[in-house]
């Protein structure tokens, strides 16, 4: 699991009492707090940007017994989104244009082609994405900050398994292959039930259980 900040979440105040700006370190602190509350160590599974957060948190020393990284969208410096994307996403959120925010994120961050975007927009699933508009800003800032993983992230001392679906988007296939090559000792597992950057719960649980005993 990975705990995420998003709509309705008020960041802890800084020393002068105003809301603290978003930073990946604050999310790692949130994850540490949850793990502390459940006993001080946990199996951690993160998907997509949540997988990036989980790996970052492990490098920050958050206690984990096993780490499962499901389709982390790491680009390793290749075909990165524009550097001002987070600011443009936030500007749309501030204007209350939540649908436009999600569409911009899908278009420029995820790289989803227009026909797929239109198909998603016409589906019932799109309504569930719109309330996550603020989270797209955080996701972009998080992944952009460590899109090329740090040395500490690549050397985490936690049994680590990388998961991906089949089929999934090309960005993810490239990302997990690069990450596995950069982290000797990790295992790259294809979950055939998971498709197109989605997570099949039963297939994913099967792979997790097989590795944690």
C-alpha positions in Angstrom: 0.0 0.0 0.0 1.0 3.6 -0.4 -0.7 6.5 1.3 -1.1 9.6 -0.8 -2.0 13.2 -0.3 -4.7 14.6 -2.5 -8.1 16.4 -2.5 -9.2 17.5 0.9 -5.8 16.9 2.5 -4.4 19.8 4.4 -0.6 19.8 4.5 1.0 20.2 7.9 1.8 23.9 8.7 5.3 25.1 8.5 7.0 27.1 11.2 5.2 30.3 10.4 1.8 28.6 10.4 1.0 28.7 6.6 0.4 25.4 4.7 3.7 23.6 3.9 4.3 23.3 0.2 4.1 19.8 -1.4 7.3 17.8 -1.3 8.0 14.1 -1.8 9.5 14.0 1.6 6.2 14.9 3.2 4.6 11.9 1.5 7.4 9.6 2.7 6.7 10.9 6.2 3.0 10.1 5.8 3.9 6.5 4.8 6.3 6.2 7.8 3.5 7.4 10.1 1.1 4.7 8.8 3.7 2.0 9.1 4.6 3.1 12.6 0.9 2.9 13.5 0.6 -0.7 12.3 3.7 -2.1 14.0 6.8 -0.4 12.6 7.4 -2.5 9.5 5.3 -3.5 6.5 5.1 -5.0 3.1 4.7 -2.0 0.8 3.1 -2.1 -2.7 2.8 1.0 -4.8 1.4 1.4 -8.3 2.3 4.0 -10.9 3.4 7.2 -9.1 2.7 5.3 -5.9 5.5 2.9 -6.8 7.8 5.9 -7.3 6.8 7.1 -3.9 7.4 3.7 -2.3 10.9 3.4 -3.8 11.7 7.0 -2.7 10.4 6.3 0.8 12.5 3.1 1.1 15.6 5.3 0.2 14.5 7.7 2.9 14.7 4.8 5.4 11.0 4.1 5.8 10.9 0.6 7.4 9.8 -2.1 5.0 10.1 -5.9 4.9 9.3 -6.2 1.2 8.9 -3.7 -1.6 6.6 -4.2 -4.7 6.9 -1.6 -7.4 3.9 -1.9 -9.9 4.5 -0.1 -13.2 6.6 2.9 -11.9 6.6 5.6 -14.7 10.3 6.4 -14.5 11.7 7.9 -17.6 15.5 8.0 -16.8 15.8 11.4 -18.6 14.1 10.2 -21.8 11.0 12.0 -23.3 10.3 13.9 -20.1 7.2 16.1 -19.9 7.7 19.8 -20.1 9.2 21.3 -16.9 6.2 23.7 -16.4 3.6 21.0 -16.5 3.0 21.0 -12.7 2.5 24.7 -12.7 0.0 24.6 -15.6 -1.9 21.7 -13.9 -2.1 23.7 -10.7 -3.3 26.8 -12.5 -6.2 24.7 -13.9 -7.0 23.3 -10.5 -7.0 26.8 -9.0 -9.5 27.9 -11.7 -11.8 24.9 -10.8 -11.2 23.3 -14.2 -10.8 19.8 -12.9 -11.7 17.9 -16.1 -9.2 20.0 -18.1 -6.6 19.3 -15.5 -7.0 15.5 -15.8 -7.1 15.7 -19.6 -3.9 17.7 -19.6 -2.2 15.2 -17.3 -3.3 12.3 -19.4 -2.1 14.0 -22.6 1.3 15.4 -21.6 2.4 13.3 -18.6 0.9 9.9 -19.3 1.3 10.4 -23.1 -2.1 8.9 -23.8 -3.1 9.2 -27.5 -6.1 11.3 -28.3 -8.4 8.4 -29.4 -7.7 6.7 -26.1 -8.4 10.0 -24.2 -11.7 10.5 -26.0 -12.7 6.9 -25.3 -11.9 7.3 -21.6 -13.6 10.6 -21.4 -16.8 9.0 -22.8 -16.7 6.2 -20.2 -18.1 6.1 -16.7 -14.6 5.7 -15.3 -13.7 9.3 -16.2 -16.0 10.7 -13.6 -14.0 8.9 -10.9 -10.8 10.6 -12.2 -12.0 14.2 -12.1 -11.9 14.5 -8.2 -8.2 13.5 -8.4 -7.3 16.7 -10.3 -5.1 18.0 -7.4 -3.3 14.7 -7.2 -2.1 15.0 -10.8 -0.1 18.0 -9.7 1.5 16.0 -6.9 2.1 13.0 -9.2 3.9 15.1 -11.7 6.1 16.9 -9.2 6.9 13.6 -7.4 7.9 11.7 -10.6 9.7 14.6 -12.2 11.9 15.0 -9.1 13.2 11.5 -9.3 12.4 10.4 -12.8 16.1 9.3 -13.0 16.2 7.4 -9.6 18.9 8.6 -7.2 21.8 6.3 -6.1 20.0 5.8 -2.8 16.9 4.6 -4.5 18.8 2.2 -6.7 20.6 0.7 -3.6 17.7 0.2 -1.2 18.3 -2.7 1.2 14.9 -4.2 0.9 13.8 -7.3 -1.1 12.3 -5.7 -4.2 10.0 -7.0 -6.9 9.0 -5.0 -10.0 5.6 -5.8 -11.5 4.0 -4.9 -14.8 1.0 -6.0 -16.7 0.7 -7.5 -20.2 -0.1 -5.6 -22.3 0.7 -2.2 -20.9 1.9 1.1 -22.3 5.3 1.2 -23.9 6.6 3.9 -21.4 6.0 1.4 -18.6 7.7 -1.5 -20.4 10.8 0.6 -21.0 10.7 2.0 -17.4 10.5 -1.4 -15.6 13.2 -2.9 -17.8 15.6 0.1 -17.1 14.8 -0.1 -13.4 15.4 -3.8 -13.2 18.7 -3.4 -15.0 19.7 -0.6 -12.6 18.8 -2.5 -9.5 20.7 -5.9 -9.5 19.0 -8.4 -7.3 15.4 -7.2 -8.0 12.9 -9.5 -9.7 10.8 -8.3 -12.7 7.5 -10.1 -12.9 4.8 -9.9 -15.5 1.3 -10.1 -14.2 -0.7 -11.4 -17.2 -4.1 -10.4 -15.7 -3.1 -6.7 -15.4 -3.7 -4.7 -18.6 -2.9 -1.2 -19.9 -1.5 0.3 -16.7 -4.4 -1.2 -14.6 -3.9 -3.6 -11.6 -5.6 -6.9 -11.4 -6.1 -7.5 -7.7 -6.1 -11.3 -7.7 -3.1 -11.6 -10.0 -1.1 -9.0 -8.0 -2.0 -10.6 -4.7 -0.9 -14.0 -6.0 2.6 -12.6 -6.9 2.9 -10.8 -3.6 2.0 -13.8 -1.5 4.4 -16.0 -3.4 7.2 -13.7 -2.3 6.4 -12.9 1.3 5.7 -16.4 2.5 
